[in-house]
């Protein structure tokens, strides 16, 4: 009885040895295949992340373009002639709210863009078409005073966050330039 057990043990050992050798022979191929799969997966993840970032940037650009177009259109509806200049002044104060609407952030809190721009245009009539007082009865007393020594205004520095004094200085400079243009026309 010892012999069948012994034969069975020998066969089992032979099979085990064969399996170990077969595994050792195949293992490098498995490892190489796993490494290749890992490399492909990492490349795909990197490409997906790039596409997601590109999509995010595209959406942000589209939202910004839509925001600018909405502001400019509203300014045109209000009769503003220098739309680009007025846009530069108000653009920083108009943002998207959490629910996606455009709102103006001001001292009195958030308000609708159309309301904000209407108030802005009413308080800054120099952005509206010039009213040309005319006729033969116009005297020099009706002309805007010349401020020969006043410094120019840097358009890039005009913003809604300027102090009231700075805004008033900008208004005066715009009025001065507009009145000079009218005299020269």
LORO-620742 format. One record per residue: residue number from 0; x, y, z of N, C-alpha, C in turn. Coordinates in nm, 3 decimals. Layout:
N
REC roti      nx      ny      nz     cax     cay     caz      cx      cy      cz
REC  NUM       X       Y       Z       X       Y       Z       X       Y       Z
...
END
This chain:
185
REC roti      nx      ny      nz     cax     cay     caz      cx      cy      cz
REC    0   0.082  -0.119   0.000   0.000   0.000   0.000   0.086   0.125   0.000
REC    1   0.197   0.105   0.036   0.288   0.216   0.041   0.324   0.264  -0.100
REC    2   0.323   0.166  -0.194   0.363   0.199  -0.328   0.263   0.288  -0.401
REC    3   0.134   0.267  -0.399   0.043   0.358  -0.469   0.051   0.500  -0.410
REC    4   0.065   0.506  -0.281   0.080   0.637  -0.218   0.207   0.706  -0.265
REC    5   0.311   0.628  -0.275   0.439   0.680  -0.317   0.434   0.725  -0.462
REC    6   0.366   0.654  -0.550   0.353   0.689  -0.690   0.269   0.816  -0.701
REC    7   0.165   0.819  -0.623   0.077   0.938  -0.622   0.155   1.062  -0.577
REC    8   0.238   1.049  -0.479   0.319   1.158  -0.428   0.418   1.204  -0.534
REC    9   0.480   1.110  -0.601   0.578   1.142  -0.704   0.510   1.215  -0.820
REC   10   0.391   1.168  -0.861   0.318   1.232  -0.969   0.279   1.375  -0.928
REC   11   0.231   1.389  -0.805   0.192   1.521  -0.753   0.312   1.615  -0.751
REC   12   0.426   1.566  -0.708   0.547   1.648  -0.704   0.590   1.688  -0.845
REC   13   0.578   1.598  -0.941   0.616   1.625  -1.079   0.524   1.734  -1.138
REC   14   0.394   1.720  -1.107   0.299   1.820  -1.156   0.327   1.956  -1.093
REC   15   0.352   1.959  -0.963   0.385   2.084  -0.894   0.511   2.149  -0.952
REC   16   0.612   2.068  -0.977   0.737   2.119  -1.033   0.713   2.176  -1.173
REC   17   0.633   2.107  -1.254   0.600   2.155  -1.388   0.527   2.290  -1.381
REC   18   0.433   2.300  -1.290   0.356   2.424  -1.274   0.447   2.540  -1.232
REC   19   0.539   2.514  -1.141   0.632   2.619  -1.098   0.719   2.665  -1.215
REC   20   0.770   2.571  -1.291   0.855   2.607  -1.406   0.774   2.683  -1.512
REC   21   0.651   2.638  -1.534   0.566   2.704  -1.633   0.534   2.847  -1.589
REC   22   0.504   2.865  -1.461   0.477   2.999  -1.407   0.600   3.088  -1.419
REC   23   0.715   3.035  -1.386   0.839   3.112  -1.393   0.868   3.152  -1.538
REC   24   0.834   3.064  -1.632   0.857   3.093  -1.773   0.759   3.200  -1.824
REC   25   0.635   3.197  -1.779   0.533   3.290  -1.827   0.533   3.425  -1.752
REC   26   0.585   3.428  -1.633   0.579   3.548  -1.549   0.636   3.672  -1.615
REC   27   0.753   3.669  -1.678   0.803   3.791  -1.744   0.707   3.845  -1.850
REC   28   0.644   3.756  -1.924   0.549   3.800  -2.028   0.429   3.868  -1.962
REC   29   0.379   3.813  -1.853   0.266   3.873  -1.782   0.304   4.011  -1.728
REC   30   0.422   4.019  -1.669   0.467   4.146  -1.614   0.480   4.252  -1.724
REC   31   0.535   4.215  -1.837   0.550   4.309  -1.948   0.412   4.354  -1.998
REC   32   0.320   4.261  -2.007   0.184   4.294  -2.052   0.115   4.387  -1.954
REC   33   0.132   4.360  -1.824   0.074   4.447  -1.722   0.134   4.588  -1.728
REC   34   0.264   4.597  -1.748   0.330   4.727  -1.759   0.278   4.805  -1.880
REC   35   0.260   4.734  -1.992   0.209   4.798  -2.113   0.066   4.848  -2.090
REC   36  -0.017   4.770  -2.027  -0.154   4.811  -1.996  -0.156   4.931  -1.903
REC   37  -0.069   4.930  -1.804  -0.059   5.040  -1.709  -0.018   5.169  -1.782
REC   38   0.080   5.157  -1.873   0.126   5.272  -1.950   0.013   5.328  -2.037
REC   39  -0.063   5.241  -2.104  -0.175   5.285  -2.188  -0.283   5.352  -2.104
REC   40  -0.313   5.295  -1.988  -0.416   5.353  -1.901  -0.373   5.492  -1.854
REC   41  -0.247   5.507  -1.815  -0.198   5.637  -1.770  -0.202   5.741  -1.882
REC   42  -0.169   5.699  -2.006  -0.177   5.791  -2.120  -0.321   5.834  -2.144
REC   43  -0.414   5.739  -2.135  -0.555   5.771  -2.155  -0.605   5.866  -2.046
REC   44  -0.566   5.842  -1.921  -0.608   5.929  -1.811  -0.553   6.071  -1.832
REC   45  -0.428   6.080  -1.876  -0.367   6.210  -1.900  -0.442   6.283  -2.012
REC   46  -0.474   6.214  -2.119  -0.545   6.275  -2.231  -0.686   6.319  -2.189
REC   47  -0.753   6.237  -2.109  -0.887   6.273  -2.059  -0.879   6.398  -1.974
REC   48  -0.779   6.407  -1.887  -0.762   6.526  -1.803  -0.735   6.650  -1.888
REC   49  -0.655   6.633  -1.995  -0.629   6.746  -2.085  -0.757   6.791  -2.153
REC   50  -0.838   6.695  -2.198  -0.964   6.729  -2.265  -1.061   6.797  -2.169
REC   51  -1.066   6.751  -2.046  -1.153   6.813  -1.946  -1.109   6.957  -1.922
REC   52  -0.980   6.980  -1.910  -0.929   7.115  -1.887  -0.956   7.204  -2.008
REC   53  -0.936   7.152  -2.127  -0.963   7.227  -2.249  -1.111   7.264  -2.257
REC   54  -1.197   7.171  -2.221  -1.341   7.195  -2.220  -1.376   7.305  -2.119
REC   55  -1.315   7.300  -2.002  -1.341   7.401  -1.899  -1.299   7.540  -1.948
REC   56  -1.182   7.547  -2.012  -1.135   7.676  -2.065  -1.229   7.727  -2.175
REC   57  -1.272   7.638  -2.261  -1.363   7.678  -2.370  -1.495   7.731  -2.315
REC   58  -1.548   7.663  -2.214  -1.672   7.709  -2.152  -1.654   7.845  -2.087
REC   59  -1.540   7.864  -2.020  -1.514   7.993  -1.954  -1.504   8.104  -2.058
REC   60  -1.439   8.077  -2.172  -1.428   8.177  -2.277  -1.566   8.208  -2.336
REC   61  -1.645   8.104  -2.357  -1.780   8.124  -2.412  -1.866   8.206  -2.315
REC   62  -1.857   8.176  -2.186  -1.933   8.252  -2.086  -1.889   8.397  -2.083
REC   63  -1.758   8.420  -2.092  -1.707   8.557  -2.090  -1.752   8.633  -2.214
REC   64  -1.750   8.568  -2.329  -1.796   8.632  -2.452  -1.945   8.665  -2.444
REC   65  -2.023   8.574  -2.389  -2.167   8.596  -2.374  -2.191   8.711  -2.276
REC   66  -2.115   8.715  -2.166  -2.127   8.821  -2.066  -2.097   8.957  -2.129
REC   67  -1.987   8.965  -2.204  -1.948   9.090  -2.269  -2.053   9.133  -2.370
REC   68  -2.105   9.039  -2.447  -2.206   9.073  -2.548  -2.334   9.124  -2.481
REC   69  -2.372   9.062  -2.371  -2.493   9.105  -2.299  -2.476   9.247  -2.245
REC   70  -2.362   9.275  -2.186  -2.336   9.408  -2.130  -2.335   9.513  -2.242
REC   71  -2.264   9.484  -2.350  -2.255   9.579  -2.462  -2.392   9.604  -2.525
REC   72  -2.471   9.498  -2.541  -2.605   9.512  -2.599  -2.692   9.600  -2.511
REC   73  -2.686   9.578  -2.381  -2.766   9.658  -2.288  -2.722   9.804  -2.293
REC   74  -2.592   9.829  -2.302  -2.543   9.967  -2.312  -2.592  10.033  -2.441
REC   75  -2.594   9.957  -2.550  -2.643  10.012  -2.677  -2.792  10.045  -2.667
REC   76  -2.869   9.957  -2.600  -3.012   9.981  -2.583  -3.037  10.110  -2.506
REC   77  -2.947  10.141  -2.415  -2.962  10.261  -2.333  -2.914  10.387  -2.405
REC   78  -2.863  10.372  -2.527  -2.824  10.486  -2.608  -2.680  10.529  -2.592
REC   79  -2.597  10.448  -2.529  -2.457  10.482  -2.510  -2.387  10.482  -2.646
REC   80  -2.313  10.589  -2.674  -2.242  10.597  -2.801  -2.101  10.539  -2.793
REC   81  -2.036  10.557  -2.682  -1.900  10.502  -2.663  -1.912  10.372  -2.583
REC   82  -1.964  10.269  -2.650  -1.994  10.142  -2.582  -1.868  10.079  -2.524
REC   83  -1.759  10.080  -2.600  -1.636  10.017  -2.551  -1.583  10.085  -2.426
REC   84  -1.587  10.216  -2.424  -1.541  10.291  -2.307  -1.630  10.263  -2.186
REC   85  -1.760  10.268  -2.206  -1.853  10.240  -2.096  -1.837  10.096  -2.048
REC   86  -1.816  10.004  -2.141  -1.796   9.863  -2.104  -1.674   9.848  -2.013
REC   87  -1.565   9.917  -2.050  -1.444   9.908  -1.967  -1.470   9.958  -1.825
REC   88  -1.555  10.057  -1.813  -1.584  10.114  -1.681  -1.665  10.017  -1.596
REC   89  -1.764   9.952  -1.655  -1.859   9.872  -1.575  -1.827   9.723  -1.569
REC   90  -1.740   9.672  -1.655  -1.722   9.528  -1.667  -1.681   9.458  -1.538
REC   91  -1.598   9.520  -1.457  -1.551   9.455  -1.334  -1.662   9.440  -1.231
REC   92  -1.764   9.521  -1.238  -1.872   9.515  -1.140  -1.980   9.415  -1.175
REC   93  -1.972   9.352  -1.292  -2.078   9.260  -1.336  -2.020   9.118  -1.339
REC   94  -2.084   9.029  -1.262  -2.035   8.891  -1.249  -2.152   8.793  -1.260
REC   95  -2.117   8.667  -1.269  -2.219   8.561  -1.268  -2.248   8.522  -1.125
REC   96  -2.377   8.510  -1.093  -2.415   8.466  -0.959  -2.408   8.314  -0.954
REC   97  -2.431   8.258  -0.837  -2.422   8.113  -0.819  -2.522   8.039  -0.908
REC   98  -2.635   8.103  -0.937  -2.736   8.037  -1.021  -2.716   8.066  -1.170
REC   99  -2.606   8.133  -1.206  -2.572   8.155  -1.346  -2.619   8.285  -1.406
REC  100  -2.695   8.365  -1.331  -2.742   8.494  -1.383  -2.632   8.598  -1.374
REC  101  -2.639   8.697  -1.464  -2.547   8.811  -1.455  -2.606   8.911  -1.357
REC  102  -2.525   8.952  -1.261  -2.567   9.052  -1.163  -2.456   9.154  -1.145
REC  103  -2.497   9.271  -1.103  -2.401   9.378  -1.077  -2.377   9.384  -0.926
REC  104  -2.253   9.381  -0.887  -2.218   9.390  -0.746  -2.183   9.534  -0.717
REC  105  -2.262   9.593  -0.632  -2.237   9.733  -0.600  -2.241   9.755  -0.450
REC  106  -2.238   9.882  -0.413  -2.241   9.918  -0.271  -2.371   9.874  -0.205
REC  107  -2.479   9.871  -0.282  -2.609   9.833  -0.227  -2.639   9.685  -0.245
REC  108  -2.539   9.604  -0.277  -2.558   9.461  -0.296  -2.579   9.426  -0.441
REC  109  -2.622   9.302  -0.466  -2.644   9.256  -0.603  -2.773   9.316  -0.659
REC  110  -2.767   9.350  -0.788  -2.885   9.402  -0.855  -2.880   9.356  -1.001
REC  111  -2.996   9.353  -1.068  -2.998   9.312  -1.209  -2.910   9.403  -1.294
REC  112  -2.852   9.345  -1.397  -2.759   9.419  -1.483  -2.828   9.538  -1.549
REC  113  -2.949   9.519  -1.601  -3.017   9.628  -1.671  -3.041   9.746  -1.576
REC  114  -3.078   9.717  -1.453  -3.101   9.823  -1.354  -2.970   9.897  -1.324
REC  115  -2.864   9.821  -1.302  -2.732   9.878  -1.273  -2.685   9.967  -1.387
REC  116  -2.698   9.918  -1.511  -2.651   9.995  -1.626  -2.736  10.120  -1.648
REC  117  -2.866  10.108  -1.622  -2.953  10.226  -1.635  -2.909  10.333  -1.536
REC  118  -2.883  10.293  -1.411  -2.835  10.389  -1.311  -2.700  10.448  -1.353
REC  119  -2.613  10.363  -1.406  -2.480  10.408  -1.448  -2.493  10.514  -1.558
REC  120  -2.576  10.487  -1.658  -2.592  10.580  -1.770  -2.655  10.711  -1.722
REC  121  -2.753  10.704  -1.632  -2.815  10.826  -1.581  -2.716  10.909  -1.500
REC  122  -2.627  10.843  -1.427  -2.531  10.919  -1.348  -2.407  10.958  -1.428
REC  123  -2.394  10.907  -1.550  -2.281  10.940  -1.637  -2.331  10.978  -1.776
REC  124  -2.398  11.091  -1.789  -2.458  11.129  -1.918  -2.355  11.153  -2.028
REC  125  -2.228  11.164  -1.991  -2.126  11.187  -2.094  -2.112  11.069  -2.190
REC  126  -2.168  10.953  -2.154  -2.163  10.838  -2.244  -2.278  10.840  -2.345
REC  127  -2.373  10.930  -2.326  -2.486  10.943  -2.417  -2.448  11.038  -2.529
REC  128  -2.524  11.037  -2.639  -2.491  11.130  -2.749  -2.493  11.274  -2.698
REC  129  -2.402  11.351  -2.747  -2.390  11.489  -2.703  -2.510  11.569  -2.751
REC  130  -2.561  11.650  -2.662  -2.668  11.742  -2.700  -2.597  11.867  -2.748
REC  131  -2.623  11.901  -2.869  -2.552  12.014  -2.927  -2.640  12.138  -2.912
REC  132  -2.602  12.223  -2.815  -2.678  12.347  -2.806  -2.641  12.428  -2.929
REC  133  -2.738  12.477  -2.992  -2.698  12.539  -3.116  -2.776  12.663  -3.147
REC  134  -2.761  12.698  -3.266  -2.829  12.818  -3.313  -2.736  12.936  -3.307
REC  135  -2.788  13.044  -3.355  -2.707  13.164  -3.361  -2.693  13.232  -3.227
REC  136  -2.773  13.194  -3.129  -2.769  13.261  -3.001  -2.667  13.203  -2.904
REC  137  -2.588  13.107  -2.945  -2.494  13.045  -2.852  -2.380  13.142  -2.820
REC  138  -2.357  13.156  -2.691  -2.250  13.246  -2.649  -2.138  13.166  -2.589
REC  139  -2.027  13.230  -2.564  -1.912  13.159  -2.507  -1.938  13.117  -2.363
REC  140  -2.037  13.174  -2.296  -2.069  13.136  -2.159  -2.127  12.995  -2.153
REC  141  -2.182  12.946  -2.263  -2.241  12.812  -2.264  -2.139  12.703  -2.294
REC  142  -2.021  12.742  -2.335  -1.919  12.644  -2.369  -1.855  12.589  -2.242
REC  143  -1.805  12.465  -2.252  -1.738  12.403  -2.136  -1.607  12.475  -2.112
REC  144  -1.573  12.495  -1.985  -1.447  12.563  -1.955  -1.328  12.477  -1.996
REC  145  -1.227  12.541  -2.046  -1.107  12.469  -2.088  -1.018  12.444  -1.966
REC  146  -0.971  12.324  -1.957  -0.880  12.288  -1.848  -0.747  12.249  -1.910
REC  147  -0.677  12.346  -1.957  -0.555  12.321  -2.032  -0.452  12.239  -1.956
REC  148  -0.444  12.255  -1.825  -0.340  12.187  -1.750  -0.381  12.053  -1.692
REC  149  -0.505  12.005  -1.720  -0.546  11.880  -1.655  -0.480  11.761  -1.723
REC  150  -0.440  11.663  -1.644  -0.373  11.546  -1.703  -0.475  11.460  -1.777
REC  151  -0.428  11.385  -1.876  -0.514  11.296  -1.953  -0.562  11.180  -1.867
REC  152  -0.657  11.104  -1.922  -0.714  10.991  -1.851  -0.668  10.864  -1.920
REC  153  -0.619  10.769  -1.843  -0.577  10.640  -1.897  -0.700  10.549  -1.901
REC  154  -0.746  10.516  -2.022  -0.868  10.437  -2.038  -0.860  10.301  -1.970
REC  155  -0.741  10.243  -1.965  -0.726  10.111  -1.903  -0.745  10.114  -1.752
REC  156  -0.735  10.233  -1.694  -0.748  10.243  -1.548  -0.889  10.280  -1.503
REC  157  -0.979  10.302  -1.599  -1.117  10.336  -1.564  -1.188  10.209  -1.521
REC  158  -1.250  10.211  -1.404  -1.324  10.093  -1.356  -1.430  10.138  -1.257
REC  159  -1.523  10.048  -1.229  -1.632  10.077  -1.136  -1.580  10.092  -0.993
REC  160  -1.460  10.043  -0.967  -1.407  10.048  -0.831  -1.331  10.179  -0.802
REC  161  -1.332  10.272  -0.895  -1.262  10.399  -0.874  -1.334  10.481  -0.767
REC  162  -1.260  10.568  -0.702  -1.322  10.655  -0.602  -1.411  10.758  -0.673
REC  163  -1.500  10.819  -0.597  -1.591  10.918  -0.656  -1.514  11.036  -0.713
REC  164  -1.406  11.075  -0.647  -1.326  11.186  -0.696  -1.262  11.152  -0.830
REC  165  -1.208  11.031  -0.840  -1.146  10.990  -0.965  -1.249  10.982  -1.077
REC  166  -1.368  10.928  -1.047  -1.475  10.920  -1.147  -1.517  11.060  -1.193
REC  167  -1.526  11.152  -1.100  -1.563  11.289  -1.135  -1.456  11.351  -1.225
REC  168  -1.330  11.327  -1.195  -1.221  11.379  -1.278  -1.229  11.320  -1.419
REC  169  -1.261  11.191  -1.429  -1.277  11.125  -1.559  -1.393  11.188  -1.635
REC  170  -1.506  11.209  -1.566  -1.622  11.271  -1.630  -1.586  11.409  -1.686
REC  171  -1.517  11.488  -1.604  -1.479  11.623  -1.646  -1.387  11.618  -1.768
REC  172  -1.295  11.523  -1.768  -1.202  11.510  -1.881  -1.278  11.468  -2.007
REC  173  -1.374  11.379  -1.993  -1.456  11.337  -2.108  -1.536  11.455  -2.162
REC  174  -1.595  11.532  -2.071  -1.671  11.650  -2.113  -1.580  11.750  -2.185
REC  175  -1.461  11.769  -2.133  -1.367  11.863  -2.193  -1.330  11.819  -2.334
REC  176  -1.297  11.691  -2.349  -1.258  11.640  -2.481  -1.376  11.644  -2.577
REC  177  -1.495  11.610  -2.528  -1.615  11.612  -2.613  -1.644  11.754  -2.660
REC  178  -1.632  11.850  -2.569  -1.662  11.989  -2.609  -1.557  12.041  -2.709
REC  179  -1.431  11.999  -2.694  -1.329  12.038  -2.790  -1.357  11.978  -2.926
REC  180  -1.405  11.853  -2.925  -1.437  11.785  -3.051  -1.551  11.855  -3.121
REC  181  -1.651  11.900  -3.043  -1.765  11.968  -3.103  -1.724  12.102  -3.162
REC  182  -1.634  12.171  -3.093  -1.588  12.300  -3.143  -1.509  12.283  -3.271
REC  183  -1.434  12.173  -3.278  -1.349  12.150  -3.395  -1.429  12.096  -3.513
REC  184  -1.551  12.045  -3.489  -1.628  11.983  -3.598  -1.701  12.083  -3.683
END
